């Protein structure tokens, strides 16, 4: 657990995400425009993700309030960032950059140096954020998905 004073003098605590954070994480997901809550965001699957990727996902807190989060995992070769979110009232203070840095440092500590993420095409704000952080959009790959359940909300 690390506390940092960020822009605008907010004291923000960054710590590893634990399953007990799930209820507040779901609240943040549902309150963030452009984010769709899916079955994969349920408590059981989130717990499995955290157990499979220990020490890689983080939350940002201001007092008792969860104000940001990021989920991070890997496949043994490449890292993946998912659900980087910061409450609108806390944006512009460096919280997102700090959460990403925690993930990058944790991945590097286990030998993973190349990290991917997905941004929905209509998420221009998200794309602008990642470009501003030095991330490069790839034009050489196309993503394909296959869903055995037939449920698009899986």
C-alpha positions in Angstrom: 0.0 0.0 0.0 1.3 3.4 -1.0 -0.2 6.8 -0.4 0.6 9.7 -2.6 -0.4 13.3 -2.7 -1.4 14.0 -6.3 -2.4 17.2 -8.1 -5.1 19.2 -6.2 -3.7 17.8 -2.9 -5.8 14.7 -2.9 -4.4 11.8 -0.8 -4.7 8.7 -2.9 -3.9 5.2 -1.7 -2.9 2.7 -4.3 -3.1 -1.0 -3.3 -3.6 -4.4 -4.8 -7.2 -5.2 -5.7 -8.8 -7.9 -3.6 -12.1 -9.6 -4.0 -13.5 -7.6 -1.1 -13.3 -4.6 -3.4 -15.7 -6.2 -5.9 -18.9 -4.4 -4.9 -17.2 -1.0 -5.2 -15.5 -2.0 -8.4 -18.9 -3.0 -9.9 -20.3 0.4 -8.7 -17.5 2.2 -10.5 -18.0 0.1 -13.7 -21.7 0.8 -13.7 -21.3 4.5 -13.0 -18.8 5.0 -15.9 -20.3 6.0 -19.2 -19.2 3.8 -22.1 -18.5 0.8 -19.9 -20.7 -2.3 -20.2 -20.9 -4.6 -17.2 -20.7 -8.2 -18.4 -21.1 -11.6 -16.8 -17.3 -11.9 -16.8 -17.3 -9.0 -14.3 -19.2 -11.0 -11.7 -17.7 -11.8 -8.3 -16.8 -15.5 -9.1 -15.0 -14.7 -12.4 -13.3 -11.6 -11.0 -12.1 -13.7 -8.0 -10.7 -16.3 -10.5 -9.0 -13.6 -12.5 -7.4 -12.1 -9.4 -6.2 -15.5 -8.2 -4.7 -16.3 -11.6 -2.9 -12.9 -11.7 -1.9 -12.2 -8.1 -0.4 -8.8 -7.4 -1.2 -7.3 -10.8 -4.6 -5.5 -10.4 -4.9 -2.3 -8.4 -7.4 0.1 -6.9 -7.1 3.8 -6.0 -8.8 5.0 -2.9 -9.5 8.4 -1.3 -10.4 7.6 2.2 -13.1 5.0 2.1 -14.1 5.8 -1.5 -12.8 3.7 -4.4 -12.0 6.3 -7.1 -10.0 4.3 -9.6 -9.1 0.8 -10.7 -7.3 -1.3 -13.2 -7.2 -5.0 -13.9 -4.1 -6.5 -15.2 -3.1 -10.1 -16.2 -0.8 -12.0 -18.4 -0.7 -15.2 -20.5 2.9 -16.0 -19.5 4.4 -14.0 -22.4 2.4 -10.8 -22.7 0.6 -8.6 -20.3 -2.9 -7.2 -20.7 -4.5 -4.1 -19.1 -8.3 -4.0 -18.7 -10.8 -1.7 -17.1 -8.7 1.3 -16.4 -11.2 3.6 -14.8 -11.1 6.8 -12.7 -14.2 8.6 -11.3 -14.8 11.8 -13.3 -14.3 14.0 -10.2 -10.8 12.6 -9.7 -9.6 12.7 -13.3 -6.7 14.9 -14.3 -4.8 14.2 -11.1 -2.4 11.5 -12.4 -4.4 8.6 -10.9 -4.7 6.7 -14.1 -1.0 7.0 -14.9 -0.1 5.8 -11.4 -2.4 2.8 -11.7 -0.8 1.9 -15.1 2.7 2.3 -13.7 1.9 -0.1 -10.9 0.8 -2.7 -13.4 3.8 -2.1 -15.7 6.2 -2.4 -12.7 4.4 -5.6 -11.4 4.6 -7.2 -14.9 8.2 -6.3 -15.3 9.0 -7.9 -11.9 7.8 -11.2 -13.3 9.6 -10.8 -16.6 6.8 -9.5 -18.8 7.8 -6.5 -20.9 5.3 -6.3 -23.7 1.8 -5.3 -22.7 -1.4 -5.0 -24.8 -4.8 -3.4 -24.2 -8.0 -3.0 -26.1 -9.9 0.3 -26.7 -13.3 0.3 -28.3 -13.2 2.2 -31.6 -15.8 4.7 -30.3 -13.8 5.5 -27.2 -11.9 8.5 -28.5 -11.1 9.8 -25.0 -9.6 6.5 -24.1 -7.6 6.3 -27.3 -6.3 9.9 -26.7 -5.2 9.0 -23.2 -3.2 5.9 -24.3 -1.6 7.9 -27.1 -0.6 10.6 -24.6 1.1 8.0 -22.5 3.2 6.7 -25.4 1.2 3.6 -26.3 1.1 2.8 -30.0 -2.0 1.8 -31.9 -1.3 -1.4 -33.9 -2.4 -1.5 -37.6 -0.8 -4.9 -38.3 -3.3 -7.1 -36.4 -7.0 -7.7 -36.3 -8.8 -9.0 -33.3 -11.2 -12.0 -33.7 -13.4 -13.3 -30.9 -15.3 -16.6 -30.6 -18.0 -17.0 -28.0 -19.1 -20.5 -27.3 -22.0 -19.4 -25.0 -23.9 -17.5 -27.7 -24.5 -14.8 -25.1 -23.0 -11.5 -26.2 -22.9 -10.4 -22.6 -20.5 -13.1 -21.5 
